[in-house]
């Protein structure tokens, strides 16, 4: 893959043979974020588990202390008193059948998170084929299927992120924007990593965190020393 001059110049600032301490890696990540827009900083964590086994799944959700820097558009599928609660909590779109029909028939996807109550899962479940591949299907583990819809909406707006393994046993997660600076990114990183370590399956054997790296949207990847995490 051919990279532009900026990427090539920024790559020269990083020693590819080295694993850095988190603080140093994040500082390099911010320094090499030179695009004209505020780049997102992502963490990539490879785990020593096998996601093909149900007892080695790693999945959950946390609210980052400094948010993600992204304006999150929330769709709340609910009825009755929950409609007003979801609206007051800040959900952009609130309703029931009118939105599930819109998604099914028009392919409407102008939202980032879908939150629903357990009694509405019969309706939302029909959207599995559409929402699943996009990672938008509500899930109790992620806190997006809950009787407390107001709290779920507020958490989503505050910077709640979901972490889960992909097919190659890697977790990819945003931890904020380059403009946050190292200190805020470090706080978000520590919160995410703490949650991933806490979620270690009992069936996982050997080294849990195999490797870890951070990168901004357009910047080169910086490897972090996994030995520091003691997992």
N, C-alpha and C positions, 0 to 999 in steps of 0.2 A: 504494500500500500504506500502510495507516494504522499508525503506530508509537505505542508507549506514551509516557507522560510522561518516564520515565527516559531512553529513547532520544533523545527530542527535546531534553531538557536536555543530555545528553552530546554530541549533535551540535553544539551551540552552542560547545563547546570546540575544535572542529576547523574550521579555515579550508579550505573546500572548493576554494577557488581556488589553494591552495598545495600544493607538493610538499615534503615534509619530509625531513630527514636520517633515516637508519634509527633511530638512537638516540632521537631526538625522537618519531618515529612510534610506536615501541614503548612509550615512556613514556606517550603519549596513549592508546594501546591498553589499557594496564594501568589507567590512571586512569578510563577510560570503561567498564571491566568491573565493573559494579555489580550483577550478578545475585546471587541467594542461593546459587548453586553456583559452583564453580571453573571459569570459562569457558576454553575452548580458544582459543588464538590461532592464526589461520590466515594463510598468505601466499598471495597470488594474483599470479602472474607471467604477463603476456601477452608472448609471444615473436613475433619477426618471422620466422616460418617458416610453411610450409603443411603441416599434418599429413596432408593427403590424399596427399602424396608419400612413398613409403617412405624416400627418402634425406634426408627432413627431420623424421624422428621424433626426439623427445627423450624418453628413458625411462631410468630407472635406480633405484638404491636406495642409501641411506646410513644409517649409524647416527648419530643426533644425539648430540652430546657430553653433553647433559643429559637425554636421553630425551624422551618425549612426555608423561609424567605420567599415562599411561593404562596400566591393567593389561591386557596383551595376552594373549588366550587363543589358544594354539597347538594346531592339529591337525596331527600328523605321520603321513603315510601311508607306511609302510615295513614291512619284514620282516627276519627274521633278527637279526643282531647290532645292527642300527640301532634296533630297538625299545628295547633297554635304553639305548642312547646318547641317544636322544630323550627318554626318561623322565628320565634323570639330568640332562639339560640343562634340564629344567623344562617340557616340553610337557604340557599338561593332558590331551590326548587322543592316544593312540598306537595304531595298528592298521592294518588294510588293508581287505579286502572288507566287514567289518562296518560301517565308517564310510561307505564309498562307497554301500552299500545304504541306510543310514540317511538319507543326504543325498538320494538319488534317490527313495526310496519314502515317506519321512516329511517331507521338506523341512526336515530338521534343519540349523540354521545357528548353533549356539551357540559359534562360534569367530570370531576376528578375522583369523587368518592360517593358510593351509594350506601346509605345507612337505612336499616329497616328494623321493624319490631318482629318478634317471633311469630305473631299471629298473621303476618303478611308474607311469610316465607313460601306459602303455597302459591301465591301470585308471582313473587319474585323468582322462585325456583324455575319457572318456565323460561326465564331469560338466561339460564346457565350456558347454553351454547354460544350466546352472543357476548355475555359478560365474562365468562371464564377465561377465554384466551387473552382478554385484555387485562386480566388481573383485577376486575371490578366486581366480581361476585361477592356479596356480603358473606361474612363468616363469623361465627361466635368467638373463635380464637382471636380474631383481629379486632373484636369489639364493635363490629359493624352490624351484627344482629344482636339487639339488646332491648330490654323493656325501657331502659333509661335513655330515650332518644335525645333528650336535651344535652346530656353530658357527652354523648357520642359525637354530636354535631359540634359542640364547643371544643372537644379534644381534636377533632379533624381540622377545625379552623386554626387551632393553636399550634399545629405542626406535628400531628400524630403520623407516624410512619409504620408501615407493615414490613416485617422482614421475613423472608422464607427462602428455602433452598431452591436453586434451579436444578436442571437435570445433571449438571456437572458438579453438584454439591457446593456451589458458590452462592453467597448472599450478596446482592447488590443493593445498596441503599444510599439515598441522598442524605447529607448531614448539614446542608445549608449552602449559602452562597459565598463566593470568594470574598465579597465585601464584608462579611462577618468579622474577618480577621482571625488570627490563630487561636486566641483565647476562647472565643465563642464556639469555634469549630471543634476545639479540643473537648469542651464540655459536652457537646452533642455526640462526639465520637465516643467518649467514655461512657455515656448513657447507653448508646447502642451496643457497644461491646460488652458492657456489664449485663445487658439483657440477653445477648446471644450466649454468653458464658453460663448464665443462670439457666438457660433453656437446654443445656447439654443433656442429651438423652442418656438414660442409664445404660443402654445397649452400646453406646459409643466406646470404643477401645483405642488405646494408644493416644497419640497427640491429637487433641481436639481441633485447635486452630493451626492449620497447616501453613497458611500464608495469608498476608493481609497487604492491601495496597490502597492508596488514595490517588484520585486524579480529578482534575477539573474538566468541564465539558470538552474543551478544545486542547487541553494541556496533556503533557506526558504523565505516565503513571510513576508513582513513587512508592517503593516497597518499604513496609514497616516490619521491624523485628518481632516475630510472633512469640519469641521466648519471653518477652517482657510481660506477656499476659498470664503466664503461669497456667495455661490450660491446654 
